[in-house]
Amino acid sequence: MSDSDDSDDYVVEIDVRLRDIDFMGHVNNATYATYLEEARQAYFSDVVGVSLVDVGTVLANMEIDYSSPIEADADVTVALRATEIGTSSLPIEYEIRADGKRAATARTVQVLVDRETGNSEPIPDDWRTRIDAAGE
């Protein structure tokens, strides 16, 4: 993902809260994971049509590469897009932006699971259709 190529991205505005700021006066690096979670929940709700609270999913992997600090007064957004949908896994790429400039890139893998057995289960076709339509 790049700063200028976000035409296929789903973008979420993030409110920087006082508790997000560390003693250096910028957003603590651990808080970036929370920003990804907020964006992912909004994506599932708006694009996939389900709440992460209502479906069985687990976060199987998360990687964050930090580019620059986010200052306390920055306008923060998270751009994301689903990539390479697997049988039961949904990889998502993110770009966290502060005042329109990249602050971090990230990648997560969400896996759909059966809540009773804990086993992975296939991503429904209607999810795939909605995700594909959002990426066009």
URNOR-V341027 format. One record per pair of residues at least 6 apart in sequence whose ideal C-beta (glycine too) atoms are under 6 Angstrom apart, sorted by sequence separation. I is the first residue (numbers start at 1). GAP is how many residues later the second one is. If there is no record, write none. Layout:
BEGIN
I:GAP
I:GAP
END
This chain:
BEGIN
22:6
44:6
45:6
20:7
84:7
95:7
96:7
113:7
114:7
44:8
82:8
83:8
96:8
111:9
112:9
82:10
83:10
95:10
20:11
41:11
112:11
80:12
81:12
94:12
80:14
93:14
78:16
79:16
92:16
78:18
91:18
77:20
89:20
90:20
14:21
76:22
89:22
88:23
74:24
75:24
88:24
74:25
12:27
70:28
12:30
32:32
88:32
10:33
70:33
88:33
88:34
67:35
68:35
87:35
67:36
43:37
67:37
66:38
39:39
64:40
65:40
39:41
64:42
26:43
27:43
35:43
26:44
63:44
26:45
62:46
25:47
61:48
60:49
82:49
21:51
60:51
57:53
58:53
57:55
58:55
56:57
36:58
56:59
16:60
35:61
14:62
13:64
14:64
11:66
12:66
11:68
9:70
10:70
36:70
9:72
32:72
6:73
8:73
48:79
48:82
47:83
47:87
1:92
1:94
3:99
8:127
END
